[in-house]
Amino acid sequence: MDAIVKNFPAGQREARPTQQDAEDAVRLLLRWAGDDPTREGLLDTPKRVALAYSELFGGYDQSPEDVLGRTFEEVGGYDDLVLVKDIPFYSHCEHHMVPIIGKAHVAYLPKGRVLGLSKIARLVEVFGRRLQTQESMTAQIAHSIQDVLQPRGVAVMIEAEHLCMAMRGIQKQGSTTLTTTFTGDFQKNATEQARFLTLIRL
């Protein structure tokens, strides 16, 4: 892992804390919650939490450009919509660090080049494995594909349950939030938007 936290604003970068720093922070939180981090059941919890967080927030160490990587030009003249739907993801809200559980639907209109289909799912994973708002994540996926592939347009819909609403606060279980971002032809053409929305419901 890099010694620098990559997404700090310019001029505010700090050295990334060590594994030991992270484990000590978990012990402090356990004490703050009212438990005893030295009891048998919690002895290894700080290490487990630090390792779990390195996986859950592994998106900070991945570049969308690297993940999208190589594109393909031999498409046999295909220039219609490409859609990958029902991509499951797990993220965490940046306000409470509580899980967001959902699925993403991602489409684009090619302009001479296409992406490997697995790269779209990997891109969702990159942004999912960061502290997020659903609105930001939706836009980040769309604009990354637009910037790298330069298609005629990109459409992204995310539908997700926010456990910060289900577990705390208003405590409304089962509510779903929908967000969309459209670029290019999807943004300009209501017919393309309608086709995208129809196809993800098939």
Residue pairs with C-beta under 8 A, 6 or more apart in sequence:
1 16
1 54
1 61
2 16
2 61
3 15
3 16
4 13
4 14
4 15
4 16
5 13
5 14
5 16
5 60
6 60
6 61
7 60
7 130
8 14
17 25
19 50
22 46
22 49
22 50
22 53
23 46
23 47
23 49
23 50
24 46
26 37
26 45
26 46
26 49
26 50
27 37
27 46
30 36
30 37
30 42
30 45
30 46
31 37
35 42
36 42
37 43
37 45
37 46
55 129
56 90
56 92
56 129
57 92
57 129
57 130
57 131
58 129
59 125
59 126
59 127
59 128
59 129
59 130
60 129
60 130
62 126
62 129
63 126
64 123
64 126
64 127
64 140
64 144
64 148
65 144
65 148
67 119
67 122
67 123
67 126
68 115
68 119
68 123
68 144
68 145
68 148
68 149
69 119
70 116
71 113
71 114
71 115
71 148
71 149
72 113
72 114
72 115
72 116
73 112
73 113
75 110
75 112
75 113
75 114
78 110
78 114
79 109
79 110
79 111
80 109
80 110
81 107
81 108
81 109
81 192
81 195
81 196
81 199
82 107
82 108
82 109
82 110
82 114
82 115
82 117
83 105
83 106
83 107
83 196
83 199
83 200
84 105
84 106
84 107
84 117
84 120
84 121
85 103
85 105
85 106
85 199
85 200
86 103
86 105
86 200
87 103
87 104
87 105
87 106
87 120
87 121
87 124
88 102
88 103
89 101
89 102
89 103
89 104
89 124
89 125
89 128
89 160
90 99
90 100
90 101
90 128
91 99
91 100
91 102
91 127
91 128
91 129
91 130
91 131
91 132
91 137
91 160
92 98
92 99
92 100
92 131
92 132
93 99
93 100
93 131
93 132
93 133
93 162
93 164
94 131
94 132
94 133
95 133
95 164
96 164
96 168
97 131
98 162
98 163
98 164
98 167
98 168
99 163
100 132
100 134
100 160
100 161
100 162
100 163
101 160
101 161
101 163
102 134
102 158
102 159
102 160
102 161
102 176
103 158
103 159
103 160
104 124
104 141
104 156
104 157
104 158
105 155
105 156
105 157
105 158
105 196
105 200
106 120
106 123
106 124
106 141
106 142
106 145
106 154
106 155
106 156
107 154
107 155
107 156
107 186
107 196
107 199
108 115
108 145
108 149
108 151
108 152
108 153
108 154
108 155
109 151
109 152
109 153
109 154
109 184
109 185
109 186
109 192
110 149
110 151
110 152
111 150
111 151
111 152
113 149
113 150
113 151
114 149
115 145
115 149
120 145
123 141
123 144
123 145
124 141
127 137
127 140
127 141
127 144
128 137
134 158
134 160
134 162
134 177
134 179
135 179
137 158
138 156
138 157
138 158
138 179
138 180
138 181
139 156
139 181
141 156
141 158
141 181
142 154
142 155
142 156
142 181
142 182
142 183
143 154
143 181
143 183
145 151
145 154
146 153
146 154
146 183
146 184
151 184
152 184
152 185
153 182
153 183
153 184
153 185
153 186
153 187
153 188
153 189
153 192
154 181
154 182
154 183
154 184
154 186
155 180
155 181
155 182
155 183
155 186
155 192
155 193
155 196
156 180
156 181
156 182
157 178
157 179
157 180
157 196
157 197
157 200
158 178
158 179
158 180
159 176
159 177
159 178
160 176
160 177
161 174
161 175
161 176
161 177
162 175
162 177
165 171
165 172
165 175
166 172
166 173
166 174
166 175
182 193
185 192
186 192
186 193
186 196
